[in-house]
Amino acid sequence: MPNIVLFSGSSNHDLSQKVAERLGLDLGKVVTKKFSNQETCVEIGESVRGEDVYIVQSGCGEVNDNLMELLIMINACKIASALRVTPVIPCFPYARQDKKDKSRAPISAKLVANMLSVAGADHIITMDLHASQIQGFFDIAVDNLYAEPAVLQWIKGNIPEWKNCIIVSPDAGGAKRYILTFKSSFFFFFFCTWLFRHFQK
């Protein structure tokens, strides 16, 4: 049975360390750097032959650099004969560009899905996709996890007057997710979708 090897990208090393501690693992050795022309270089510092590799890398912050680093890490592990490579992407890059809403507009989320597959990913773990249809952009397994249970648990444990709290959604898509939460948690929610329209002006 293959061992699990957990690597961290540079987007959120603290999160990767907490995941490793929770699993009772040490983070795998990897060096990421940039050449003088700003190209990303990744060096995997240990053998991954026949191993089950997980790479934690979010799409937040410097999105393009983080995405390119993730693609290179996936490919580096794959050509080093890893049994399976699973990117863990808490914030999926370009997730908001999931449909053709204007003439000649790209569907960038589909492009990112293709890039991850071509790089060698065998399985994707992500959270709270902007639209569940993005899972259909992949020909490989995708697990879209939801943060609502953890958020609700934190609210109940840290906000004394949680029964009277108000959760604000920035757009209609977020409102749909919170409607589902409302049905299962007896919260009183106020969905301020007008905020999205306001900031669009």
GUKE-144720 format. One record per residue: x, y, z of N, C-alpha, C in turn; chain; residue in three letters. Coordinates in steps of 0.001 Angstrom, whole numbers. Layout:
ATOM,nc1,nc2,nc3,cac1,cac2,cac3,cc1,cc2,cc3,ch,aa
ATOM,X,Y,Z,X,Y,Z,X,Y,Z,A,ala $
...
//
This chain:
ATOM,nc1,nc2,nc3,cac1,cac2,cac3,cc1,cc2,cc3,ch,aa
ATOM,843,-1188,0,0,0,0,881,1241,0,A,met $
ATOM,608,2222,-870,1465,3403,-950,1355,4286,285,A,pro $
ATOM,2445,4965,597,2440,5938,1673,1920,7271,1157,A,asn $
ATOM,1458,8104,2067,994,9440,1703,2139,10425,1868,A,ile $
ATOM,2373,11222,837,3368,12288,894,2640,13603,681,A,val $
ATOM,2830,14535,1595,2135,15819,1539,3131,16936,1258,A,leu $
ATOM,2896,17664,176,3741,18802,-180,2950,20098,-41,A,phe $
ATOM,3672,21165,223,3060,22484,327,3575,23395,-773,A,ser $
ATOM,2641,24073,-1446,3029,25152,-2335,3316,26395,-1512,A,gly $
ATOM,3651,27478,-2180,4020,28695,-1456,2833,29605,-1149,A,ser $
ATOM,1616,29212,-1540,462,30099,-1340,62,30212,120,A,ser $
ATOM,129,29113,867,-287,29138,2275,399,28004,3030,A,asn $
ATOM,1638,28262,3408,2429,27225,4085,1852,26891,5463,A,his $
ATOM,1280,27887,6139,712,27643,7473,-432,26635,7413,A,asp $
ATOM,-1293,26777,6401,-2401,25831,6243,-1866,24426,5994,A,leu $
ATOM,-874,24306,5137,-293,22997,4843,303,22370,6092,A,ser $
ATOM,950,23175,6917,1558,22674,8141,499,22160,9110,A,gln $
ATOM,-626,22871,9191,-1709,22436,10077,-2330,21138,9578,A,lys $
ATOM,-2474,21007,8266,-2996,19765,7694,-2052,18607,8016,A,val $
ATOM,-742,18854,7858,252,17820,8139,202,17396,9608,A,ala $
ATOM,88,18369,10501,21,18059,11929,-1227,17254,12262,A,glu $
ATOM,-2340,17620,11609,-3594,16891,11861,-3492,15436,11400,A,arg $
ATOM,-2760,15218,10326,-2607,13858,9784,-1446,13101,10414,A,leu $
ATOM,-657,13801,11238,500,13161,11845,1629,12912,10861,A,gly $
ATOM,1771,13809,9880,2794,13674,8852,3759,14847,8898,A,leu $
ATOM,4909,14665,8281,5836,15764,8040,5643,16221,6597,A,asp $
ATOM,5742,17521,6378,5630,18031,5019,6798,17529,4181,A,leu $
ATOM,6516,17170,2944,7556,16728,2040,8514,17854,1691,A,gly $
ATOM,9716,17488,1285,10738,18477,965,10561,18954,-480,A,lys $
ATOM,10379,20241,-622,10247,20840,-1941,10829,22243,-1902,A,val $
ATOM,11521,22617,-2951,12111,23951,-3055,11493,24652,-4256,A,val $
ATOM,10925,25822,-4015,10385,26627,-5101,11150,27947,-5158,A,thr $
ATOM,11491,28347,-6348,12225,29606,-6519,11924,30171,-7893,A,lys $
ATOM,12397,31382,-8117,12208,32036,-9404,13561,32380,-10012,A,lys $
ATOM,13653,32174,-11313,14843,32598,-12027,14793,34109,-12238,A,phe $
ATOM,15876,34657,-12748,15956,36107,-12943,14912,36628,-13926,A,ser $
ATOM,14434,35751,-14819,13396,36167,-15772,11991,35881,-15248,A,asn $
ATOM,11875,35557,-13936,10614,35328,-13226,9958,33989,-13551,A,gln $
ATOM,10683,33088,-14238,10165,31740,-14416,10194,30997,-13071,A,glu $
ATOM,9186,30155,-12856,9089,29385,-11621,9859,28075,-11751,A,thr $
ATOM,10627,27762,-10726,11383,26510,-10692,10983,25731,-9437,A,cys $
ATOM,10701,24454,-9619,10310,23587,-8503,11232,22384,-8461,A,val $
ATOM,11756,22068,-7278,12605,20896,-7100,12031,20044,-5969,A,glu $
ATOM,11585,18832,-6312,11080,17903,-5306,12280,17274,-4615,A,ile $
ATOM,12342,17391,-3288,13546,17005,-2554,13555,15602,-2003,A,gly $
ATOM,12613,14760,-2383,12596,13389,-1890,11902,12487,-2901,A,glu $
ATOM,12107,11191,-2754,11518,10243,-3687,10007,10147,-3483,A,ser $
ATOM,9279,10147,-4602,7826,9966,-4549,7413,8743,-5384,A,val $
ATOM,8368,7926,-5752,8083,6759,-6599,7081,5831,-5905,A,arg $
ATOM,5976,5575,-6578,4964,4680,-6042,4169,5230,-4878,A,gly $
ATOM,4299,6539,-4596,3622,7135,-3443,2327,7842,-3842,A,glu $
ATOM,1468,8047,-2843,212,8789,-3028,476,10232,-2607,A,asp $
ATOM,605,11137,-3571,1062,12503,-3318,-117,13477,-3258,A,val $
ATOM,-96,14325,-2234,-1071,15408,-2108,-306,16727,-2098,A,tyr $
ATOM,-790,17697,-2877,-144,19007,-2963,-1151,20070,-2543,A,ile $
ATOM,-863,20775,-1453,-1755,21832,-971,-1302,23156,-1570,A,val $
ATOM,-2149,23722,-2402,-1827,24996,-3051,-3131,25707,-3383,A,gln $
ATOM,-3300,26903,-2855,-4532,27657,-3076,-4380,28608,-4255,A,ser $
ATOM,-5526,29039,-4774,-5524,29983,-5888,-5679,31415,-5451,A,gly $
ATOM,-5430,31696,-4190,-5552,33070,-3702,-4227,33810,-3865,A,cys $
ATOM,-4237,35088,-3564,-2999,35877,-3639,-2548,36070,-5068,A,gly $
ATOM,-1301,35745,-5334,-756,35862,-6692,-1223,34645,-7501,A,glu $
ATOM,-2415,34781,-8057,-3112,33638,-8655,-2294,32976,-9756,A,val $
ATOM,-1792,33747,-10686,-1087,33165,-11832,187,32432,-11403,A,asn $
ATOM,963,33052,-10511,2184,32402,-10024,1862,31123,-9261,A,asp $
ATOM,830,31180,-8413,464,29996,-7631,-50,28873,-8516,A,asn $
ATOM,-813,29226,-9532,-1324,28209,-10446,-184,27552,-11217,A,leu $
ATOM,733,28349,-11729,1851,27802,-12492,2729,26918,-11598,A,met $
ATOM,2946,27353,-10374,3738,26553,-9429,3063,25216,-9166,A,glu $
ATOM,1744,25229,-9011,1007,23983,-8781,1134,23043,-9974,A,leu $
ATOM,977,23581,-11173,1080,22749,-12375,2461,22094,-12483,A,leu $
ATOM,3493,22874,-12180,4856,22337,-12263,5075,21274,-11191,A,ile $
ATOM,4538,21499,-9983,4686,20513,-8913,3977,19200,-9266,A,met $
ATOM,2785,19322,-9837,2050,18120,-10244,2863,17343,-11267,A,ile $
ATOM,3353,18045,-12273,4107,17397,-13343,5411,16792,-12828,A,asn $
ATOM,6071,17515,-11912,7326,17018,-11356,7109,15707,-10603,A,ala $
ATOM,6013,15628,-9847,5719,14398,-9108,5317,13272,-10052,A,cys $
ATOM,4574,13625,-11080,4093,12600,-12005,5248,11954,-12775,A,lys $
ATOM,6164,12784,-13263,7284,12212,-14024,8323,11575,-13107,A,ile $
ATOM,8173,11801,-11778,9029,11105,-10811,8386,9800,-10361,A,ala $
ATOM,7365,9353,-11103,6728,8041,-10905,5870,7954,-9655,A,ser $
ATOM,5238,9084,-9261,4263,9015,-8173,3077,8170,-8631,A,ala $
ATOM,2529,7374,-7726,1399,6517,-8070,173,7347,-8401,A,leu $
ATOM,-89,8359,-7565,-1247,9229,-7771,-921,10612,-7241,A,arg $
ATOM,-1372,11643,-7939,-1137,13029,-7522,-2477,13718,-7351,A,val $
ATOM,-2713,14234,-6157,-3975,14910,-5835,-3707,16335,-5377,A,thr $
ATOM,-4027,17330,-6196,-3927,18718,-5731,-5077,19040,-4774,A,pro $
ATOM,-4762,19690,-3670,-5767,20186,-2727,-5806,21696,-2903,A,val $
ATOM,-6908,22199,-3479,-6993,23608,-3885,-8156,24262,-3143,A,ile $
ATOM,-7904,24844,-1959,-9005,25444,-1196,-9749,26533,-1963,A,pro $
ATOM,-9017,27336,-2719,-9639,28400,-3525,-9288,28126,-4987,A,cys $
ATOM,-10270,27646,-5749,-10008,27244,-7130,-9787,28479,-8002,A,phe $
ATOM,-8648,28567,-8695,-8354,29765,-9492,-9267,29896,-10706,A,pro $
ATOM,-9651,31121,-10984,-10501,31463,-12134,-11887,30827,-12058,A,tyr $
ATOM,-12334,30475,-10848,-13629,29804,-10701,-14795,30700,-11105,A,ala $
ATOM,-14631,32017,-10997,-15731,32919,-11351,-15934,33014,-12860,A,arg $
ATOM,-14930,32629,-13614,-15055,32667,-15070,-15473,31282,-15562,A,gln $
ATOM,-16689,30896,-15185,-17158,29536,-15436,-18200,29439,-16540,A,asp $
ATOM,-18503,30550,-17195,-19482,30513,-18275,-19204,31646,-19253,A,lys $
ATOM,-19769,31522,-20418,-19583,32518,-21469,-20700,33545,-21333,A,lys $
ATOM,-20436,34600,-20561,-21472,35585,-20292,-21467,36754,-21274,A,asp $
ATOM,-20451,36834,-22108,-20370,37882,-23116,-19834,37284,-24411,A,lys $
ATOM,-20074,37996,-25499,-19546,37539,-26774,-18023,37544,-26733,A,ser $
ATOM,-17429,36442,-27209,-15974,36261,-27277,-15315,36181,-25903,A,arg $
ATOM,-16090,35930,-24847,-15524,35777,-23502,-15002,34340,-23325,A,ala $
ATOM,-13863,34171,-22675,-13329,32820,-22442,-14009,32143,-21256,A,pro $
ATOM,-13970,30838,-21230,-14407,30078,-20054,-13128,29624,-19361,A,ile $
ATOM,-12558,30514,-18580,-11217,30293,-18023,-11174,29141,-17024,A,ser $
ATOM,-12275,28904,-16303,-12304,27794,-15352,-12128,26463,-16071,A,ala $
ATOM,-12690,26342,-17260,-12516,25128,-18057,-11067,24983,-18506,A,lys $
ATOM,-10438,26096,-18875,-9029,26066,-19265,-8156,25583,-18113,A,leu $
ATOM,-8415,26091,-16910,-7651,25670,-15734,-7852,24172,-15478,A,val $
ATOM,-9085,23695,-15640,-9365,22267,-15465,-8549,21433,-16447,A,ala $
ATOM,-8492,21887,-17691,-7707,21165,-18700,-6221,21164,-18346,A,asn $
ATOM,-5722,22299,-17871,-4309,22408,-17524,-3947,21460,-16384,A,met $
ATOM,-4810,21377,-15375,-4547,20482,-14248,-4525,19022,-14694,A,leu $
ATOM,-5444,18674,-15580,-5498,17298,-16075,-4268,16959,-16907,A,ser $
ATOM,-3887,17878,-17796,-2724,17639,-18655,-1442,17580,-17834,A,val $
ATOM,-1364,18376,-16758,-169,18363,-15906,28,17005,-15237,A,ala $
ATOM,-1079,16255,-15050,-953,14922,-14473,-1773,14674,-13221,A,gly $
ATOM,-2674,15603,-12870,-3500,15398,-11681,-4435,14216,-11890,A,ala $
ATOM,-4570,13382,-10855,-5454,12222,-10910,-6772,12460,-10189,A,asp $
ATOM,-6791,13456,-9323,-7950,13686,-8455,-7828,15118,-7938,A,his $
ATOM,-8926,15832,-7842,-8918,17216,-7368,-9752,17314,-6103,A,ile $
ATOM,-9208,17980,-5077,-9978,18309,-3874,-10013,19830,-3769,A,ile $
ATOM,-11221,20390,-3742,-11358,21836,-3651,-12507,22168,-2711,A,thr $
ATOM,-12782,23448,-2526,-13822,23870,-1586,-14683,24970,-2172,A,met $
ATOM,-15983,24853,-1923,-16940,25912,-2242,-16729,26496,-3629,A,asp $
ATOM,-16812,25663,-4644,-16697,26147,-6014,-17758,27211,-6283,A,leu $
ATOM,-17386,28198,-7062,-18323,29281,-7380,-19589,28733,-8019,A,his $
ATOM,-19446,27683,-8812,-20598,26995,-9408,-20260,25518,-9489,A,ala $
ATOM,-21212,24676,-9095,-20940,23239,-9076,-20696,22676,-10470,A,ser $
ATOM,-21106,23415,-11502,-20898,22939,-12875,-19421,22790,-13213,A,gln $
ATOM,-18533,23462,-12469,-17101,23369,-12740,-16615,21934,-12601,A,ile $
ATOM,-17257,21151,-11746,-16869,19745,-11603,-17000,18998,-12929,A,gln $
ATOM,-17940,19441,-13756,-18142,18810,-15052,-17086,19170,-16080,A,gly $
ATOM,-16230,20152,-15760,-15145,20518,-16673,-14022,19486,-16659,A,phe $
ATOM,-14014,18621,-15649,-12942,17645,-15481,-13358,16271,-15993,A,phe $
ATOM,-12377,15522,-16465,-12574,14118,-16797,-12028,13214,-15696,A,asp $
ATOM,-11580,13823,-14597,-11072,13087,-13445,-11966,13374,-12240,A,ile $
ATOM,-11776,12628,-11169,-12620,12786,-9978,-12379,14140,-9314,A,ala $
ATOM,-13468,14780,-8887,-13397,16067,-8190,-14238,15981,-6923,A,val $
ATOM,-13648,16342,-5798,-14385,16447,-4535,-14529,17918,-4193,A,asp $
ATOM,-15761,18415,-4223,-16041,19804,-3866,-16570,19828,-2441,A,asn $
ATOM,-15711,20191,-1501,-16088,20211,-89,-16767,21528,257,A,leu $
ATOM,-17552,21508,1327,-18303,22700,1720,-17868,23175,3104,A,tyr $
ATOM,-17711,24481,3224,-17232,25066,4476,-18359,25356,5460,A,ala $
ATOM,-19614,25302,5013,-20731,25703,5871,-20762,24996,7225,A,glu $
ATOM,-20571,23672,7300,-20629,23024,8624,-19599,23590,9597,A,pro $
ATOM,-18362,23807,9121,-17320,24344,9997,-17622,25791,10375,A,ala $
ATOM,-18144,26571,9419,-18483,27972,9699,-19603,28054,10731,A,val $
ATOM,-20631,27236,10556,-21743,27242,11502,-21300,26803,12895,A,leu $
ATOM,-20427,25813,12948,-19911,25360,14242,-19140,26480,14926,A,gln $
ATOM,-18332,27221,14149,-17562,28325,14725,-18492,29429,15219,A,trp $
ATOM,-19532,29737,14441,-20485,30788,14827,-21174,30418,16133,A,ile $
ATOM,-21647,29180,16209,-22361,28748,17418,-21447,28750,18641,A,lys $
ATOM,-20157,28458,18445,-19232,28389,19569,-18617,29705,19963,A,gly $
ATOM,-18683,30717,19089,-17982,31970,19361,-18862,33217,19377,A,asn $
ATOM,-20106,33103,18931,-21003,34262,18921,-22183,33967,19847,A,ile $
ATOM,-22237,34639,21008,-23291,34339,21995,-24704,34497,21430,A,pro $
ATOM,-24929,35549,20657,-26261,35811,20106,-26391,35280,18685,A,glu $
ATOM,-25903,34063,18461,-25874,33547,17106,-27256,33362,16511,A,trp $
ATOM,-28274,33177,17341,-29623,32985,16804,-30169,34247,16151,A,lys $
ATOM,-29586,35387,16495,-30035,36650,15912,-29047,37209,14892,A,asn $
ATOM,-28089,36402,14481,-27055,36900,13581,-27578,37049,12156,A,cys $
ATOM,-26858,37835,11385,-27183,38072,9977,-25963,37724,9145,A,ile $
ATOM,-26144,36911,8128,-25064,36573,7211,-25355,37242,5875,A,ile $
ATOM,-24365,37955,5367,-24537,38726,4143,-23843,38011,2987,A,val $
ATOM,-24541,37898,1887,-23976,37280,692,-23621,38361,-327,A,ser $
ATOM,-22434,38297,-937,-22032,39330,-1894,-22707,39211,-3250,A,pro $
ATOM,-23271,38042,-3569,-23901,37887,-4876,-24981,36812,-4814,A,asp $
ATOM,-25677,36638,-5931,-26790,35690,-5981,-26310,34256,-5806,A,ala $
ATOM,-25118,33941,-6344,-24590,32596,-6204,-24355,32227,-4744,A,gly $
ATOM,-23806,33176,-3985,-23595,32938,-2563,-24906,32806,-1816,A,gly $
ATOM,-25909,33570,-2244,-27221,33504,-1598,-27821,32112,-1729,A,ala $
ATOM,-27630,31485,-2889,-28168,30135,-3092,-27549,29158,-2107,A,lys $
ATOM,-26232,29293,-1890,-25563,28382,-956,-26080,28588,458,A,arg $
ATOM,-26327,29830,846,-26785,30093,2196,-28253,29741,2395,A,tyr $
ATOM,-29025,29703,1319,-30402,29235,1430,-30406,27775,1877,A,ile $
ATOM,-29498,26972,1291,-29381,25575,1697,-28970,25466,3157,A,leu $
ATOM,-28064,26352,3570,-27635,26365,4970,-28796,26735,5877,A,thr $
ATOM,-29587,27695,5444,-30737,28158,6222,-31727,27023,6461,A,phe $
ATOM,-31949,26217,5439,-32920,25130,5553,-32488,24099,6586,A,lys $
ATOM,-31170,24005,6865,-30685,22947,7755,-30194,23456,9109,A,ser $
ATOM,-30299,24762,9389,-29673,25249,10618,-30527,26186,11451,A,ser $
ATOM,-31709,26567,10997,-32613,27439,11734,-32025,28810,12021,A,phe $
ATOM,-31117,29269,11136,-30594,30617,11263,-31563,31593,10610,A,phe $
ATOM,-31484,32838,11046,-32194,33899,10351,-31180,34612,9469,A,phe $
ATOM,-31311,34444,8145,-30360,35028,7209,-31013,36156,6427,A,phe $
ATOM,-30227,37158,6163,-30667,38254,5305,-29721,38312,4119,A,phe $
ATOM,-30218,38065,2947,-29369,37968,1775,-29316,39315,1070,A,phe $
ATOM,-28189,39978,1150,-28031,41313,570,-27416,41215,-821,A,cys $
ATOM,-28130,40650,-1749,-27593,40525,-3103,-27487,41877,-3797,A,thr $
ATOM,-28184,42866,-3260,-28091,44192,-3858,-26680,44755,-3738,A,trp $
ATOM,-25886,44255,-2783,-24508,44720,-2641,-23710,44457,-3914,A,leu $
ATOM,-23957,43285,-4484,-23239,42933,-5710,-23580,43915,-6829,A,phe $
ATOM,-24859,44211,-6972,-25274,45153,-8019,-24730,46549,-7729,A,arg $
ATOM,-24690,46896,-6435,-24196,48219,-6043,-22736,48403,-6444,A,his $
ATOM,-21907,47389,-6181,-20491,47491,-6493,-20200,47344,-7978,A,phe $
ATOM,-21182,46824,-8726,-21016,46730,-10168,-21209,48079,-10855,A,gln $
ATOM,-21878,48999,-10171,-22163,50307,-10767,-20888,51158,-10833,A,lys $
//
